[in-house]
Amino acid sequence: MTGICSGHVAVVTGAGRGLGRAHALALAAEGARVVVNDLGAGPDGQGTSADPAQEVADEIRARGGEAVAHRGDIATGEGAASLVTAALETFGRLDALVNNAGFVRDRMLVNLDEDDWDAVVRVHLKGHFLPLRHAAAHWRAEAKADRGPHARVVNTTSGAGLLGSVGQGNYAAAKAGIVGLTLVAAAELGRYGVQVNAVAPAARTRMTENVFPEAMAAPPDGTFDAMAPANVSPLVVWLASAGSAGVTGQVFEAEAGRITVMEGWHPGPTADKGDRWAPAEAGEAVRRLLAGARRARPAYGA
Ligand SMILES: NC(=O)c1ccc[n+]([C@@H]2O[C@H](COP(=O)([O-])OP(=O)(O)OC[C@H]3O[C@@H](n4cnc5c(N)ncnc54)[C@H](O)[C@@H]3O)[C@@H](O)[C@H]2O)c1
């Protein structure tokens, strides 16, 4: 297959279902050879079922593409390292890493168990860090051997991480952490030819279809299926391609036919006393500053 990723090799985590599956199929349709990772976890990360990684790899091959399945847990050192090794041993190179795997365990903070905090932060934040770290070590070695890679990382954040989301303290904290990780990785890895961006998607998957059934439903009349996961993939594929040269450290929202650049934190109104404030005096200054500040968007569900 030829396209904007021809000759390149991409790894997609959590690619057995939902958004990851759509990204893997779209990358293959643009000529990438794909390592399809998925351990087949349940919607809350528990258990393993079927073999969705193999099914998607088979689907890519049936469409004339090249793919291999990888069933490791990307939040373990062994799973993340073997993911990068699978790309190098099967296809001889690695050009793009799409970090996507994850699950939710939603609870209000007062009911959020320590285990549910740990599991969700682990799969998203550590599950982004470890594949990124192993891929980056490979690309640094390539750069040092003068094989100057044009490598790409696409991370998956969420509106929950950007604005907050009621009932998702664990998930929102992890997804906000992924934005911080993206900014650091973009700043550190540019010298090795690696670009790192993040996408906050919205689409109909098992993560969302029961929470927002009406908003996520496919139209019965065959018109544009706005919430199909495949609508998010074109941006991911472009960011993963050589064509995105110069775009790094950015966060995008992608939903239906819309792509939005998310603008980060900027200093707003400020006051400098030139000396230490008394607490009550600091409070008065803060109230004056807030009166002139842009109002923050509310958290989802607030
Ligand atoms: N669906 C949305 O609207 C939406 C919105 C914002 C962010 N996201 C993010 O998009 C990503 C994909 O979510 P989705 O909606 O496609 O969900 P999904 O449940 O359909 O797919 C997630 C996949 O990740 C796999 N997975 C889970 N833990 C894993 C692990 N440790 N190692 C390897 N694979 C693992 C699961 O088996 C599953 O196939 C997630 O990071 C999610 O937080 C989704």
The ligand as a Gaussian input file, in Angstrom:
#p B3LYP/6-31G(d) Opt

LIG

0 1
 N      -13.572000       7.250000      23.325000
 C      -13.407000       8.530000      23.628000
 O      -14.296000       9.383000      23.365000
 C      -12.159000       9.003000      24.305000
 C      -12.111000      10.323000      24.773000
 C      -10.944000      10.793000      25.340000
 C       -9.834000       9.956000      25.433000
 N       -9.923000       8.659000      24.995000
 C       -8.721000       7.822000      25.115000
 O       -8.526000       7.108000      23.903000
 C       -7.804000       5.899000      24.171000
 C       -8.535000       4.715000      23.540000
 O       -9.768000       4.537000      24.205000
 P      -11.046000       3.854000      23.509000
 O      -12.161000       4.787000      23.719000
 O      -10.694000       3.419000      22.130000
 O      -11.267000       2.601000      24.482000
 P      -11.350000       1.012000      24.189000
 O      -11.670000       0.384000      25.494000
 O      -12.249000       0.752000      23.030000
 O       -9.862000       0.632000      23.736000
 C       -8.789000       0.615000      24.632000
 C       -7.941000      -0.612000      24.348000
 O       -6.781000      -0.576000      25.206000
 C       -6.483000      -1.927000      25.575000
 N       -5.673000      -1.941000      26.804000
 C       -6.077000      -1.633000      28.068000
 N       -5.056000      -1.777000      28.923000
 C       -3.980000      -2.194000      28.192000
 C       -2.616000      -2.508000      28.511000
 N       -2.167000      -2.419000      29.774000
 N       -1.793000      -2.893000      27.514000
 C       -2.254000      -2.996000      26.241000
 N       -3.518000      -2.715000      25.879000
 C       -4.369000      -2.310000      26.847000
 C       -7.851000      -2.568000      25.779000
 O       -7.774000      -3.990000      25.700000
 C       -8.667000      -1.932000      24.638000
 O       -8.699000      -2.750000      23.483000
 C       -7.696000       5.816000      25.699000
 O       -6.435000       6.314000      26.099000
 C       -8.790000       6.742000      26.166000
 O       -8.567000       7.233000      27.461000
 C      -11.060000       8.163000      24.446000

